[in-house]
Each structure stands twice: as structure tokens, then as C-alpha cells.
């Protein structure tokens, strides 16, 4: 005589501390005088962290970056969180702390304070949730005064040096102007990624195709320098470089009809896609 046991569940625990449960929908027959054996289930093991992994501010390991034209790009935007920040955080240029995207004033927006302030004051952890608005043209739409062109890169475009204000995790930094410029040379058509985000796949100097190394930049919009409110999510993308652009800062900008580099006011909140330092 035999009968069907409930679908079995097993838990794997690795020597690196990772664990995961696996189950199968197949019923397991129990027969008198015969051993019980779990139906086949593929097991994909855990691997320990490796050099070059992108480990974010929450301690989550997103694995290896994507190398394009000799530059290794992070697999997700800076500040990314699977539930709270699916597009990443938005950073005012040169600031260490990022902010949430919102289209209205409510309790989830950062504290809005009229700038400018000194660069040193703006970097204090006590102001991590403060968005310094700038509506005065005399301050060049910057959150700090006087302006400081070296907040994210104390070196040069060709030999960048990560600063203490760089928001990227250890081993990663904000990209230079030339790195973003080179990345934008070839890209997909306007598309939607598996997470439902609109944007472009970029492949650098190699003509874009689905079979070449590529990286997706979502069109997350930006936070306005004069109000701290979000604009143009899923229609426009704004990504900072570490480089000044006159009194503004170098930005990779794209929308449904094209991609370009230009300057944007430093008090705006934009995204950062880190590169390996």
C-alpha cells in the first residue's frame, strides 16, 4: 500500500552563512518498507563576496559590475533599494546623501531649506534629509556658496580621485564626464526593462545589440532645484558626472527621442551610476 506525502521542503545553509529554502510541487510517494527520497530539485549555491562586487550602503551584494570600454559600471544606481528606492536615490551635485523622489509635499519629502549654505555644512550627517533649494540666479542654482568644483573629484577627468563626499560605496566612485560621454555613443531604442522601468540600454563604443555588454539606465526624472519636488519620472533621465560644466555640472540627459550631455544646475537632485574606482 502507498500514499502521497506533502511536498517536501529543505533548507540549504552554506559555509559563508547564506541559507535558502527549496520546495517542490511534486508529491512524494511513501511505500511500505522503502526509503523516502525528495523529488529532484536544482540547487544553485551561494558564493562568497569577491573582489569587484558592488556591495551597496545596505550591505546587499549585487555581484560583479558590467565592463564597457574598460570601465566597470555598477549594476544598479547609487542608493538603490529593492522596495524603497527602485531607481536609486537622487543627489544634489557634490553631496554625500541622497533623497527620495516625490511629486508632492508630504511627510515623505526631505526637509526643504533655502540655500545656499557652505559646502562643509551641507555635508553634515545631521542634514542628510535636508534638500537645499536654490532659486536665486546669482548663486548659479547651486546649493552651496562659494561653488566648489572638487566636491566629488579632487583629481582630474583623466585621473579622478574619490573624495569623502562621494556617495558611492567603497571601491566605487562617481563617473567622470568623459566616462559618461563614451558610454552614450551607442544605445538601444527607448525601451522598458524587466522591472517595468523606461529608459535605454547603453553599450559604449560597440554598436548596440542584445549580445554585447550593456547597462540599463532608468528614466527616473529629477528633483527640482527650486522646490525639491520630483519631475519627469519614466520620461527623462538625469545622471551626474563628477565634473563641473561652467557654473553647472556635467549631466548625461536622455528622453524618448535622444541622448546627450549638457550642464544642469547643481542644486537639482539627479541619479548617480557608480564606476569602479
PLY file of the C-alpha trace (Angstrom):
ply
format ascii 1.0
element vertex 277
property float x
property float y
property float z
element edge 276
property int vertex1
property int vertex2
end_header
0.00 0.00 0.00
1.20 3.56 -0.73
0.06 7.18 -0.36
1.33 10.67 -1.27
3.20 12.75 1.29
3.03 16.58 1.24
5.51 18.40 -0.99
8.84 18.36 0.88
10.86 21.42 1.86
14.60 21.54 2.54
16.89 24.31 3.75
20.45 24.70 2.48
22.97 26.51 4.64
26.38 27.39 3.20
29.74 27.79 4.89
29.51 31.54 4.11
26.37 31.98 6.20
23.82 32.11 3.39
20.74 29.93 3.53
17.66 29.35 1.43
14.62 27.09 1.43
13.71 24.97 -1.57
10.50 23.08 -2.15
8.97 21.06 -4.95
5.39 20.81 -6.16
5.84 17.11 -6.90
4.15 14.78 -4.41
6.39 12.21 -2.76
5.02 8.64 -2.68
5.52 6.73 0.55
5.66 2.95 0.07
5.92 0.39 2.86
9.47 -0.81 3.52
11.03 1.70 1.08
13.08 4.83 1.79
11.70 8.31 1.22
13.51 10.38 -1.38
12.86 14.01 -2.27
11.99 14.63 -5.95
14.83 16.24 -7.92
15.35 19.97 -7.38
18.15 22.01 -8.89
20.29 23.77 -6.28
22.09 26.98 -7.09
24.71 27.58 -4.43
25.78 30.80 -2.77
29.23 32.22 -3.40
31.27 34.36 -1.03
31.82 38.05 -1.85
34.51 38.56 -4.46
36.78 41.45 -5.29
34.92 43.80 -7.60
31.44 43.02 -6.26
29.13 46.01 -5.87
28.07 45.99 -2.21
25.69 48.86 -1.53
25.16 51.04 1.54
22.71 48.49 2.97
25.25 45.68 2.74
23.47 43.99 -0.19
25.81 42.38 -2.72
24.67 42.97 -6.31
27.55 40.98 -7.78
30.08 41.99 -10.40
29.79 45.21 -12.36
29.47 45.44 -16.14
32.63 46.32 -18.07
32.18 48.57 -21.09
35.19 50.09 -22.88
37.46 49.28 -19.94
35.19 50.97 -17.38
33.29 48.81 -14.88
29.80 50.15 -14.16
27.72 49.27 -11.10
24.72 47.03 -11.84
22.28 49.39 -10.06
22.02 53.12 -9.36
23.65 54.56 -6.25
21.28 54.33 -3.27
19.20 51.58 -4.91
16.89 49.64 -2.60
14.57 46.90 -3.85
11.48 48.32 -2.13
12.19 51.93 -1.14
14.47 53.23 -3.91
13.96 51.15 -7.05
15.53 53.90 -9.18
18.18 54.73 -6.59
18.44 57.96 -4.61
18.63 61.47 -6.04
21.71 63.52 -5.13
22.41 67.22 -5.29
25.73 67.57 -7.08
28.68 67.16 -4.72
26.62 65.93 -1.76
27.11 62.61 0.01
23.48 62.00 0.98
20.63 61.31 -1.43
16.88 61.83 -1.33
13.56 60.24 -2.18
11.59 61.08 -5.31
8.15 62.53 -4.68
5.76 64.61 -6.77
4.09 66.41 -3.88
4.85 67.93 -0.50
4.07 65.38 2.20
5.81 63.74 5.13
8.00 61.60 2.84
9.81 64.52 1.23
13.14 65.73 2.59
13.17 68.83 4.73
13.28 71.83 2.40
15.70 74.60 3.43
16.57 77.65 1.36
20.22 77.73 0.36
22.93 78.35 -0.29
25.00 77.02 2.59
28.68 76.27 2.87
29.83 73.00 1.35
31.06 71.82 4.76
27.69 72.48 6.44
25.75 70.80 3.65
27.74 67.57 4.08
26.98 67.13 7.78
25.08 63.95 8.61
22.51 65.97 10.58
21.45 67.47 7.22
21.26 64.13 5.40
17.49 64.54 4.97
17.70 68.23 4.05
17.30 69.42 0.47
18.84 72.86 -0.02
16.78 74.69 -2.63
18.30 77.40 -4.80
16.05 79.82 -6.65
18.49 82.71 -6.92
20.30 83.03 -10.22
23.09 84.94 -8.51
24.07 81.68 -6.81
24.08 79.84 -10.17
21.36 77.46 -8.98
23.82 75.77 -6.64
23.03 74.58 -3.11
26.39 75.82 -1.80
28.31 79.08 -1.93
31.04 79.63 -2.83
30.99 76.98 -5.54
33.43 74.09 -5.19
34.34 72.17 -8.36
36.18 69.40 -6.47
33.44 68.03 -4.20
33.28 64.64 -5.95
36.66 64.53 -7.68
39.77 66.10 -6.24
41.82 64.91 -9.22
41.23 65.37 -12.94
38.96 63.88 -15.57
41.72 61.51 -16.72
42.98 60.74 -13.22
39.96 61.01 -10.90
40.35 60.88 -7.12
37.36 59.87 -4.99
36.56 62.32 -2.18
35.00 61.84 1.25
31.74 63.30 -0.11
31.42 60.76 -2.93
28.14 58.83 -2.29
29.31 55.60 -3.97
30.24 52.55 -1.84
33.85 51.72 -1.02
35.79 50.81 -4.16
33.42 52.79 -6.40
33.11 56.46 -7.39
31.03 58.94 -9.38
31.89 58.69 -13.12
33.82 61.43 -14.90
32.41 63.46 -17.76
34.42 61.53 -20.35
33.25 58.16 -18.98
29.59 59.13 -19.35
30.30 60.70 -22.74
31.88 57.48 -24.04
29.10 55.29 -22.62
26.39 57.16 -24.52
27.87 56.55 -28.02
25.64 53.54 -28.72
22.38 52.59 -27.10
19.11 50.76 -27.63
15.86 52.37 -28.67
13.65 53.69 -25.88
12.54 50.58 -24.02
11.24 49.04 -20.80
13.42 46.80 -18.62
12.23 43.65 -16.80
11.34 45.77 -13.73
8.97 47.92 -15.77
11.25 50.96 -15.86
11.59 53.02 -19.05
14.99 54.09 -20.36
17.94 52.96 -22.50
20.49 50.16 -22.65
23.98 51.60 -23.30
26.90 49.77 -24.94
29.58 52.44 -25.44
31.86 52.20 -28.47
30.37 48.87 -29.59
27.25 49.02 -31.75
24.32 48.11 -29.54
22.81 44.64 -29.73
21.36 42.30 -27.15
24.51 40.14 -27.29
27.12 42.76 -26.27
27.95 44.05 -22.77
25.34 46.64 -21.89
23.90 48.52 -18.94
20.41 49.90 -18.36
19.81 53.45 -17.12
16.21 54.02 -15.98
14.49 57.33 -16.67
13.96 58.32 -13.06
13.40 62.06 -13.55
14.95 64.61 -11.18
14.27 66.79 -8.12
13.81 70.47 -8.96
16.41 72.84 -7.55
13.74 75.36 -6.54
11.28 73.06 -4.79
12.80 69.62 -4.14
9.85 68.01 -5.93
10.18 65.18 -8.47
9.62 65.75 -12.20
9.52 63.58 -15.37
9.81 60.07 -13.91
9.68 57.45 -16.69
10.07 60.11 -19.39
13.50 61.70 -18.72
16.79 60.51 -17.23
19.41 62.69 -15.49
22.77 61.28 -14.36
25.59 63.27 -12.77
29.22 63.19 -13.71
31.85 64.30 -11.19
32.79 67.22 -13.46
31.76 70.88 -13.36
30.22 72.30 -16.53
30.79 76.02 -16.15
28.72 77.03 -13.13
26.60 73.89 -13.60
27.70 70.23 -13.57
28.08 67.69 -16.37
24.96 65.57 -16.87
24.01 62.62 -19.05
20.49 63.52 -20.14
18.06 61.43 -22.16
14.39 61.23 -23.08
12.27 59.30 -25.58
13.91 60.88 -28.63
17.61 61.01 -27.79
20.65 61.11 -25.52
23.12 63.93 -24.89
25.47 65.54 -22.36
24.87 69.01 -21.00
25.09 71.12 -17.85
22.42 71.14 -15.13
22.15 73.32 -12.02
23.99 71.72 -9.11
21.08 72.15 -6.69
18.94 69.75 -8.74
18.64 66.18 -7.47
19.82 63.61 -10.02
20.93 59.98 -10.16
24.44 58.56 -9.91
25.64 55.33 -11.55
28.92 54.47 -9.90
32.02 53.13 -11.63
34.78 51.01 -10.13
37.48 53.19 -8.61
0 1
1 2
2 3
3 4
4 5
5 6
6 7
7 8
8 9
9 10
10 11
11 12
12 13
13 14
14 15
15 16
16 17
17 18
18 19
19 20
20 21
21 22
22 23
23 24
24 25
25 26
26 27
27 28
28 29
29 30
30 31
31 32
32 33
33 34
34 35
35 36
36 37
37 38
38 39
39 40
40 41
41 42
42 43
43 44
44 45
45 46
46 47
47 48
48 49
49 50
50 51
51 52
52 53
53 54
54 55
55 56
56 57
57 58
58 59
59 60
60 61
61 62
62 63
63 64
64 65
65 66
66 67
67 68
68 69
69 70
70 71
71 72
72 73
73 74
74 75
75 76
76 77
77 78
78 79
79 80
80 81
81 82
82 83
83 84
84 85
85 86
86 87
87 88
88 89
89 90
90 91
91 92
92 93
93 94
94 95
95 96
96 97
97 98
98 99
99 100
100 101
101 102
102 103
103 104
104 105
105 106
106 107
107 108
108 109
109 110
110 111
111 112
112 113
113 114
114 115
115 116
116 117
117 118
118 119
119 120
120 121
121 122
122 123
123 124
124 125
125 126
126 127
127 128
128 129
129 130
130 131
131 132
132 133
133 134
134 135
135 136
136 137
137 138
138 139
139 140
140 141
141 142
142 143
143 144
144 145
145 146
146 147
147 148
148 149
149 150
150 151
151 152
152 153
153 154
154 155
155 156
156 157
157 158
158 159
159 160
160 161
161 162
162 163
163 164
164 165
165 166
166 167
167 168
168 169
169 170
170 171
171 172
172 173
173 174
174 175
175 176
176 177
177 178
178 179
179 180
180 181
181 182
182 183
183 184
184 185
185 186
186 187
187 188
188 189
189 190
190 191
191 192
192 193
193 194
194 195
195 196
196 197
197 198
198 199
199 200
200 201
201 202
202 203
203 204
204 205
205 206
206 207
207 208
208 209
209 210
210 211
211 212
212 213
213 214
214 215
215 216
216 217
217 218
218 219
219 220
220 221
221 222
222 223
223 224
224 225
225 226
226 227
227 228
228 229
229 230
230 231
231 232
232 233
233 234
234 235
235 236
236 237
237 238
238 239
239 240
240 241
241 242
242 243
243 244
244 245
245 246
246 247
247 248
248 249
249 250
250 251
251 252
252 253
253 254
254 255
255 256
256 257
257 258
258 259
259 260
260 261
261 262
262 263
263 264
264 265
265 266
266 267
267 268
268 269
269 270
270 271
271 272
272 273
273 274
274 275
275 276
